Amino acid sequence: MKGRILKYLILVILAGTVRVGFSAAVFSDQAVLSDNEVSAGCWAKPTTPTLVSPADGYMAVPGSGWLANPVMDWTDSYTTCPSGVIQYRYESYHDAGLTSLAYHSSLLSASQIPAPGTSDGDYYWRVAAFDGTTWSDWSEVWKLTVDRSYQTVGAGDVVINEVMWMGSAPVEEDSNRSDDEWIELRNMTDYEIDIGQWEIENARSSGQPSLMIPASKAIAANGYFLIANYSENSANSALNVSVDEVNASISLANSGNGHLVLKDAAGNTIDEAKGNTWPAGESGTQKKSMERNGVPGDGLDAGSWHTCTDAVCNDGTYWDVEGDNYGTPGGENHSENDPTAVGEKQAGEALETAQATVEPFIEDGQAGGESGGATEEGS
């Protein structure tokens, strides 16, 4: 009987302790009764780690910072349990479904783990925290791609070559094609360039992430790559040429757009196009693209651009209907107002002038020869 009373008193005391601990807040106590022994523990989860770097979707390629210092990093976690010591477990997988394990660490005391010698491939990684008693939830999963075979591209090897920042002319008076916008890239080299996972900053609405080019996309040697809001078969498009990448997120402001910045997969700036105030192109009744000069120069220099004005820019080669649209999407720029082409134009005009001047003399010479021949015969 005394034993039962003692157990009852212990339970009352424990119950009071549990209530106080719970009302105190962020952690809870649990009492476990096993015969005559009672134990209590802290069961609150540690905070979930937040991944820091490398950023989600990062491409570790030659020249990138991560390959020079390969470390997976995340924020410190915390516990409300009085005696908890935080440790971490890191996991990476080869697939987004987390079924093909690449690496599983032991418990780590630091909130990072070095990753030298990581093989080429895709890695989906996450982290959880442990306080000696309880595990936190897993962090979100981020993707890392390691590719040491990635082709190194220099600044200016690919340029932003033409921009239809104003959209195309409406088919009917009440129609609107202001969002029929496109950007054309040009490969300045004599070899194919992989532009997969490249990005163009300020090609989308203000505050939106950069426009991303999907993996496995490339520009042929000395070729062109057309990115448009609509495919050529869309009723919203005035184009009559194949689009290399349809991306419905293109949004170019007619003023105050911000400079377009082309970056490779490692985040290196390859080219830029002046955009705060577009230096060329027309947005009146006729829509005329902004073309890069044949000698590209600095894309942030207004003098590196001109407006597409030639009649050839308006024909069925490029557009569904010959009318109020001017541009050379997906092809060589043709505008005679390209200042870098003036020398060629002048040379052509000089050749035509020379030919026109020489031809009468050739005719006179031929006539004189016949006359001279007659004189010799008469002597």
Buried (B, 14 or more C-beta within 10 A) or exposed (E): EEEEEEBEEBEEEBEEEBEEBEEEEEBBBEBEEEEEEBEEEBEBBBBBBEBBBBEEEBBBBEBBEBBEEBEBBBBEBEBBBEEBEBBBBBBBBBEEEBEEEBBEEEEBEEBBBEBEEBEEEBBBBBBBBBBBBBEBEBBEBBBBBBBEEBBEBEEBBBBBBBBBBBBBBBBEEEEEBBBBBBBBBBBBBEEBBBBBBBBBBBBBEEEEEBBBBEEEBBBEEEBBBBBBBBBBEBEBBBBBBEBBBBBEEBBBBEEEBEBBBBBBBBBBEBBBBBBEEBBBBBBEEEBBBBBBBBEBBEBBEEEBBBBBBBEEBBEEBBBBEEBBBBBBBBBEBBBEBBBBBEEEEEEEEEEEEEEEEEEEEEEEEEEEEEEEEEEEEEE
